[in-house]
Amino acid sequence: MPASNVEQARRALGLRLREIRMDRGLSCKALAALAGWYDGSKVSKIEHGRQTPSAQDILAWCRHCDTDDQAEDLIASVRIIDGMYVEWRRRQRTGMRRLQESYTPLYEATTHFRIYQPLSIPGLLQTAEYATALLAAIISVRGIPDDTEAAVAARLERQRVLYSGARRFAIVLEEAVLHTGLGGAEVMAGQLDRLITLMSLPSVSLGIIPARPDRRMWPTVPFWIYDEARVAVELPSAEITITQPREIAIYIDTFVKHAEHAVTGAHARALITSALDQLS
C-alpha cells in the first residue's frame, strides 16, 4: 500500500477513535489522564493520524470510553496499518520458491476457501505446465532470481489440500480466464482439461462468469478468502492482507455477488469445452 494510503488508513482510524471519545464526553486531556498517558498530546496525535496506536492503547481507549465491544475491530485496523502491505519485490527477492512455500501453513489451516480470479487460473487448480508458464513470466518481468522449477514444485505440493481434510473450495472465474492463451494452445488445452476433471471433486465448486453485457457486478481485483479470518488481495505491486472483521465481511459479500453471476455444473463445463474447441 503506498505511503499515502497508509496515512489515509491511519487518519480514518483516528477519526473513529475521536468519535468514540467525543460520544463519551471526554476531552483529550481527560482521556490521557484516565489512560495514564503522560504525553498530553498523544490523544491528539492518534486522532489526527500522526501516530498509530498500539493494541494496548486501543484497549485503554475503549475501556475508558465504555466501548469495549469495539476494541477487537479497532485492533484489527491497527494490524492492517502495521502489516497488511507487503511488496512483491521484497518477498520475491530470493526467487519464487520461498514465496510459494510461505503459503503452506495458511492453506493447511484453512477449511473454507473462497477464490475470485478475473485474470488467471488459481494456483490450486494449475497444471505443472501452466504454472511453469505463469511463474516464468512473472520472474522474467520482475527481474528476480530464476527458480521456476523449484517454485512450480512448491506450488503443486500445496495442491494436496484439495484431497485431504474436510475442506471446501468455492472458486469463481471470469470467462476471460479461459481464453488467456498463457503458455500457448497446448498448455491451455491441458489446463482446461484439468478444470473439467477438478469440477468433479465433491469439495470443489467451480463457477464461471460468462462474458455478457447484462451483468450488474463489475469485475474486481483477484482475492482469496481464508475461512472468515483473512483475505488476501492481489495487486500488481503488492499483496494486501485483510484481517479486520468488517472488511472481511465486505469481501465475503462481494464474493457472493460474483457467484450469483456465475454458471456452474453443465453450463460451466460447456464454457470450458467451448474454449477448448477454439484452441484446435
C-alpha positions, 0 to 999 in steps of 0.5 A: 500500500503506498505511503499515502494510503497508509496515512489515509488508513491511519487518519480514518482510524483516528477519526473513529477513535475521536468519535468514540471519545467525543460520544463519551464526553471526554476531552483529550486531556481527560482521556490521557489522564484516565489512560495514564498517558503522560504525553498530553498530546498523544490523544491528539496525535492518534486522532489526527493520524500522526501516530498509530496506536498500539493494541494496548492503547486501543484497549485503554481507549475503549475501556475508558470510553465504555466501548469495549465491544469495539476494541477487537475491530479497532485492533484489527485496523491497527494490524492492517496499518502495521502489516497488511502491505507487503511488496512483491519485490521484497518477498520475491527477492530470493526467487519464487520458491520461498514465496510459494512455500510461505503459503503452506501453513495458511492453506493447511489451516484453512477449511473454507476457501473462497477464490475470485480470479478475473485474470488467471487460473488459481494456483490450486487448480494449475497444471505443472505446465501452466504454472511453469508458464505463469511463474516464468513470466512473472520472474522474467518481468520482475527481474528476480532470481530464476527458480521456476522449477523449484517454485512450480514444485512448491506450488503443486505440493500445496495442491494436496489440500484439495484431497485431504481434510474436510475442506471446501473450495468455492472458486469463481472465474471470469470467462476471460480466464479461459481464453488467456492463451498463457503458455500457448494452445497446448498448455491451455488445452491441458489446463482446461482439461484439468478444470473439467476433471477438478469440477468433479471433486465433491469439495470443489465448486467451480463457477464461471462468469460468462462474458455478457453485457447484462451483468450488474457486478463489475469485475474486481481485483483477484482475492482469496478468502481464508475461512472468515479470518483473512483475505488476501488481495492481489495487486500488481505491486503488492499483496494486501492482507485483510484481517479486520472483521468488517472488511472481511465481511465486505469481501465475503459479500462481494464474493457472493455477488460474483457467484450469483453471476456465475454458471456452474455444473453443465453450463460451466463445463460447456464454457470450458469445452467451448474454449477448448474447441477454439484452441484446435 
